[in-house]
Amino acid sequence: MRTKLSVHHEGATYVVRLTEHQRSAVSSALLFMRDRSGSEALALQLGCSREFLGEIYRRVDENQQNGWSIEALHVIHAALSSIGNLFASEEDFYIRLGFFRENSAAMAVSLVDAITACRVE
């Protein structure tokens, strides 16, 4: 899986272009976090409500590329960053989510790098 994310700054928001594999991985991470956690846990782990998480999931699932806020990207980053710690083994992670834990961590780092690069330009 290609883990480098394509993100560009456009006005007050961001354009995010995900490959099919990236989109699937992000969707899986978001759904897992939604289904695993109660409202207070979501607020703690991802900094959002279940409704906001659902909206982000829908946008990723529909491959919407434009109009991403930094708050929505934070939720994606938090999900990708924290999900690896929720499984005892790489095998459990892969069976449940369909991609490797290292890909999740690499996409989270790539998102931060891409946002940083947007602001430098």
GUTINU-623692 format. One record per residue: residue number from 0; y, z, x of N, C-alpha, C in turn. Coordinates in steps of 0.1 Angstrom, whole numbers, plus 5000, padded with zeros to 4 digits. Layout:
N
   nupa   n.north   n.up   n.east   ca.north   ca.up   ca.east   c.north   c.up   c.east
    NUM         Y      Z        X          Y       Z         X         Y      Z        X
...
END
This chain:
121
   nupa   n.north   n.up   n.east   ca.north   ca.up   ca.east   c.north   c.up   c.east
      0      4988   5000     5008       5000    5000      5000      5012   5000     5009
      1      5022   4992     5005       5035    4992      5012      5043   5004     5007
      2      5047   5012     5017       5054    5025      5013      5069   5024     5014
      3      5074   5014     5020       5089    5013      5022      5095   5008     5009
      4      5104   5016     5003       5110    5013      4990      5122   5005     4992
      5      5125   4996     4983       5137    4987      4983      5147   4993     4973
      6      5158   4999     4979       5168    5005      4971      5182   5000     4976
      7      5190   4996     4966       5204    4991      4969      5214   4998     4960
      8      5225   5001     4966       5236    5008      4958      5244   4997     4951
      9      5246   5000     4938       5254    4990      4930      5263   4998     4921
     10      5276   4998     4924       5285    5006      4917      5282   5021     4918
     11      5281   5028     4907       5278    5042      4907      5263   5045     4906
     12      5255   5034     4905       5240    5036      4904      5233   5029     4915
     13      5220   5029     4914       5211    5022      4923      5202   5012     4917
     14      5198   5002     4925       5188    4992      4921      5176   4996     4929
     15      5165   4997     4922       5152    5001      4928      5142   4990     4925
     16      5137   4983     4935       5126    4973      4933      5113   4979     4939
     17      5104   4981     4930       5091    4986      4934      5080   4975     4933
     18      5071   4975     4942       5060    4966      4941      5051   4971     4930
     19      5041   4963     4926       5032    4967      4915      5025   4980     4919
     20      5020   4981     4932       5013    4993      4937      5022   5005     4937
     21      5034   5003     4942       5044    5014      4942      5047   5019     4928
     22      5049   5010     4919       5052    5013      4905      5040   5021     4899
     23      5028   5017     4902       5016    5024      4897      5015   5038     4902
     24      5018   5039     4915       5017    5052      4922      5028   5062     4916
     25      5040   5057     4915       5051    5065      4910      5048   5069     4895
     26      5043   5060     4887       5040    5063      4873      5029   5073     4873
     27      5018   5072     4881       5008    5082      4881      5012   5096     4885
     28      5021   5096     4895       5027    5109      4899      5035   5116     4888
     29      5043   5108     4882       5052    5113      4871      5043   5118     4859
     30      5033   5110     4855       5024    5114      4844      5017   5127     4848
     31      5012   5128     4860       5004    5139      4864      5013   5152     4863
     32      5025   5151     4868       5034    5162      4867      5037   5166     4853
     33      5040   5156     4845       5043    5159      4831      5031   5166     4824
     34      5019   5161     4826       5008    5166      4819      5003   5180     4824
     35      5006   5183     4837       5002    5195      4843      5011   5207     4840
     36      5023   5204     4839       5033    5215      4839      5040   5217     4826
     37      5043   5230     4823       5052    5233      4812      5066   5231     4815
     38      5075   5233     4805       5089    5230      4807      5096   5237     4818
     39      5093   5250     4820       5099    5258      4830      5094   5253     4844
     40      5081   5250     4845       5075    5245      4858      5082   5232     4861
     41      5083   5223     4852       5090    5210      4854      5104   5212     4859
     42      5111   5221     4853       5125    5224      4857      5125   5229     4872
     43      5116   5238     4875       5115    5243      4888      5110   5233     4899
     44      5100   5225     4896       5094    5216      4905      5103   5203     4906
     45      5107   5198     4895       5114    5185      4895      5128   5185     4891
     46      5133   5197     4886       5147    5198      4883      5151   5190     4870
     47      5141   5189     4861       5145    5181      4849      5136   5187     4837
     48      5140   5182     4825       5133    5185      4813      5121   5175     4811
     49      5112   5178     4802       5101    5170      4799      5107   5156     4793
     50      5117   5157     4785       5123    5145      4779      5129   5136     4790
     51      5136   5142     4800       5142    5133      4811      5131   5127     4819
     52      5120   5135     4822       5109    5130      4829      5102   5118     4821
     53      5101   5120     4808       5096    5109      4800      5104   5096     4801
     54      5117   5098     4801       5126    5086      4802      5124   5079     4816
     55      5123   5087     4826       5121    5081      4839      5108   5074     4840
     56      5097   5080     4835       5084    5074      4834      5085   5060     4827
     57      5092   5060     4815       5093    5048      4807      5100   5037     4815
     58      5111   5041     4822       5118    5031      4830      5110   5025     4841
     59      5102   5034     4848       5093    5029      4859      5082   5020     4853
     60      5076   5025     4842       5065    5017      4836      5070   5003     4831
     61      5082   5002     4826       5088    4990      4822      5094   4982     4833
     62      5093   4987     4845       5098    4980      4857      5113   4977     4856
     63      5121   4987     4851       5135    4986      4851      5141   4988     4865
     64      5148   4979     4870       5153    4980      4883      5167   4985     4885
     65      5176   4982     4875       5190    4986      4876      5193   4999     4869
     66      5205   5005     4874       5210    5016      4867      5204   5029     4870
     67      5198   5031     4881       5191    5044      4885      5202   5054     4890
     68      5202   5066     4884       5211    5076      4888      5205   5084     4900
     69      5213   5091     4907       5207    5099      4918      5199   5110     4913
     70      5202   5115     4900       5194    5125      4894      5180   5120     4891
     71      5179   5108     4886       5166    5102      4883      5158   5100     4895
     72      5165   5095     4906       5158    5093      4919      5153   5106     4925
     73      5161   5117     4922       5157    5130      4927      5144   5134     4921
     74      5142   5131     4908       5130    5135      4901      5118   5127     4907
     75      5120   5115     4909       5109    5106      4915      5106   5112     4929
     76      5116   5115     4937       5114    5120      4950      5106   5134     4950
     77      5111   5142     4941       5104    5156      4939      5090   5154     4935
     78      5087   5145     4926       5073    5143      4922      5065   5138     4933
     79      5070   5128     4940       5062    5122      4952      5060   5133     4963
     80      5070   5141     4965       5070    5151      4976      5060   5163     4973
     81      5060   5167     4960       5053    5179      4957      5039   5177     4952
     82      5036   5165     4948       5022    5162      4942      5011   5164     4952
     83      5013   5161     4964       5003    5162      4974      4998   5176     4976
     84      5006   5186     4974       5002    5200      4975      4994   5206     4964
     85      4992   5198     4953       4986    5203      4941      4971   5200     4941
     86      4966   5194     4952       4951    5190      4952      4945   5197     4965
     87      4933   5201     4963       4926    5208      4974      4921   5198     4985
     88      4919   5185     4981       4914    5175      4990      4920   5162     4988
     89      4919   5153     4998       4923    5139      4997      4915   5132     4987
     90      4902   5135     4986       4893    5129      4976      4897   5132     4962
     91      4900   5145     4959       4905    5149      4946      4918   5141     4942
     92      4927   5141     4952       4940    5134      4950      4937   5119     4946
     93      4929   5113     4954       4927    5098      4952      4919   5096     4939
     94      4910   5104     4935       4902    5102      4923      4912   5104     4911
     95      4920   5114     4911       4929    5116      4900      4941   5106     4899
     96      4946   5102     4911       4959    5094      4910      4957   5080     4914
     97      4946   5077     4921       4944    5063      4925      4951   5057     4937
     98      4957   5066     4945       4963    5062      4958      4962   5074     4967
     99      4965   5072     4980       4963    5083      4990      4976   5092     4990
    100      4973   5104     4993       4983    5115      4995      4994   5110     5005
    101      4989   5104     5016       4999    5100      5026      5009   5090     5021
    102      5004   5081     5012       5013    5071      5006      5024   5078     4998
    103      5021   5088     4991       5030    5096      4983      5041   5102     4992
    104      5037   5108     5002       5047    5114      5012      5055   5103     5018
    105      5049   5092     5022       5057    5081      5029      5067   5075     5019
    106      5063   5074     5006       5073    5068      4997      5085   5078     4995
    107      5082   5091     4994       5093    5101      4993      5102   5100     5005
    108      5097   5099     5017       5106    5098      5029      5113   5085     5028
    109      5107   5074     5024       5113    5061      5023      5125   5061     5013
    110      5123   5068     5002       5134    5069      4992      5146   5075     4998
    111      5144   5086     5005       5156    5093      5012      5162   5084     5022
    112      5154   5077     5030       5159    5068      5040      5167   5057     5034
    113      5162   5051     5023       5169    5040      5016      5182   5045     5010
    114      5182   5056     5004       5195    5062      4999      5205   5064     5010
    115      5200   5070     5021       5209    5072      5033      5215   5059     5038
    116      5206   5049     5039       5211    5035      5044      5221   5029     5034
    117      5219   5031     5021       5229    5026      5012      5243   5032     5014
    118      5243   5044     5017       5256    5051      5019      5263   5048     5032
    119      5255   5043     5042       5260    5040      5055      5267   5026     5054
    120      5262   5017     5046       5267    5004      5046      5281   5002     5042
END
